Amino acid sequence: MTERDAAVTMKGSPKTLLGDELKVGDPAPAFKLTAVDFSEKTLQDYAGKVKLLVTVPSLDTDVCDAEIRRFNQEVGGLGDGVVTLVASMDLPMAQKRWCGHAEASNVHTLSDFMDHAFGTAYGVRIKEMGLLARTVMVIDRDDKLAYVQVVKDVADEPDYDAALAAAKSAAA
């Protein structure tokens, strides 16, 4: 397994990401994640749609909470051809609780708690923490990566405008 030393930081402290670095133009790796009802979701479940894929360490942190609330508010303007997926290591029942509390109806929260394979396949699993790094990816209708942003310091928010513009462009 590829280990990318100091690929991100957490409040300045270097962290290792597990898995290969994905780049624009790469095929999106297949995945199996767990939805809030404990059903299995795969990349194929969203076939034909543009996927705005957001990964966060935990919805129960201030930065992640603010980030997903903002995406939840802004993605409605992207149209029915775009689906927003939020992946974390949070348990599905914690994700469901968060969605209810945040009134987040425009995002689909998915958990990598079962086997941690998603985080490694997408190169976003933080070795030292067992959590996912903060990233935003846009996967086009053909399941190719159209945009990739790995936030350098996990404690920082992503570039929302660039991510939303990339999703809008991929949906056009």
N, C-alpha and C positions, 0 to 999 in steps of 0.2 A: 504494500500500500504506500502510495506517495505521501510524504510528509513535507509540508511547506513551512519551514521555520520562519517565524516573525512575519507571516503573511498578513496578520492583523495585530492590533494592540487592544488592550482593555485598559482604558485610562492611562495609556502610555506604556503599559507592561506588555512586552512581545508575547504573542500566542501563535501556536502552530495549527495550521489547518490540515485536516486529513482529506486525501483524495486529490485528483487532478484538478488543475485550474481550468475552468470552462471559459471559452472565449466566444465572441460574436461569430456566428456562422457554424458553430459546432452543433451537432444534433443534441437535443435535450435528452438526457438519460431517462430511461423508463424508471418509474417509481411506484411504490406501494406505500400509501400513508393511511392513517386512521382518522376518520371523520368524527364529529362530536357524538354521533349515534353509534360509534364503534364499527361502522361499515368500512370496508376497504375502498380506497379511491386510488386510481391509477392515472397516469398521463392520458391513456386512451379514453377515460371518462370525459375528458374535455376536448376530444377530437373536433377539429374544425373551428375551434375558437382560438383567439389570441389569449394567452395566459400571462397575466401580470403576477409573477411569482415573487413573494416577499418572504424572506426568512429572518427570524428574530430569535434572540436568546430565550425570552420568556415574556408572555403578555402581561405578567404580573410585575413588570418594572415600569417606571415612569416613562422612559424613552420609548419603549416598545408600545406602551399604551397610547402615547401621543401619536406615534407613527401610524399605527393601524387605525386609530380614530380618523386621522387625516386622510389616509387612503380610502377608508370607508366613505367619507364625505365626498371625495373628489372623483372616485371611479364611476359614479353614476352617470357622469357626462360622457363616458367613453362608449356607451351603447351596448346592445345585447351581444355583440360579437366578441366582447372582452369579458373574461372571468378573472376575478382576483383571488388568488390562493395564498394563504398565510401559513407557513410551516414553522413549527417550533417543536421543542421536546416536551412542552407542557402536556399533561394528561388530557385526554378528550373531555373529561368532565370539568376540568379547570378552564379549558377553552370555551366550553358551552356556557359556563358561569360568566366568564368575561364577556362573551358576545351579548348575553342578556343584559348585563350591567351597562355595557357600552352602547347598547342598542345598535350593534353592528350587523346590519342586514345585507350589506353589499360586498362582504368578504366571506370566503369559505376558509375556516380554520381547520388545519390538518396537523396531525401529530406524527412524529418520527420516533415515538417512545418504544415501539415494539422491537425493532431490530437495528435501529440507527443506520440503516442502509442508505436512506435518502441523503443524509448529511455527507456521507462519504462519496456517494455517486456524484453529488453536485459540488464536492470539494469545499464544503462550508462547515464541517464539523470541527469544533475547537477541541483539540486533543486534551488540553489541560483542564477544561471545564465540563466536557461532555455535553455542551450546548451547541446550537447553531450560531454561526456568525450573522451579522446584519448584512443582508444583501437584497438587491432588487434585480430581477431578471425578467425580460420579456421573451416569451416563447411564441413564435409566429404560428399561423395556422398549419404549417407544414412541420411543426415541432423542431424548428431550428431556433437557436438563440439569436435574437435580434438586438438585445441590449443586456449588458452585464455590468452591475455596479457592486463591488465588494467595498463596503464602508471601511475605511482604513482603521478607525478606532471604533470598536463595537459600541462604545458609549455615545457615539454621535448619531445624528439622524441622517438619512440618505438625501440625495438630491431629488426631491419630489418632482420638480418641474421637468427634469430630464427624463425621469422614469415614465411619467405620465405622457410626455410628448412621444417617447419611443413606443408606448402602447398604442397611442392614437395613430401614429404613423403605420404601425404593423397592421392595424385594423382597417386602414384606408383602402 
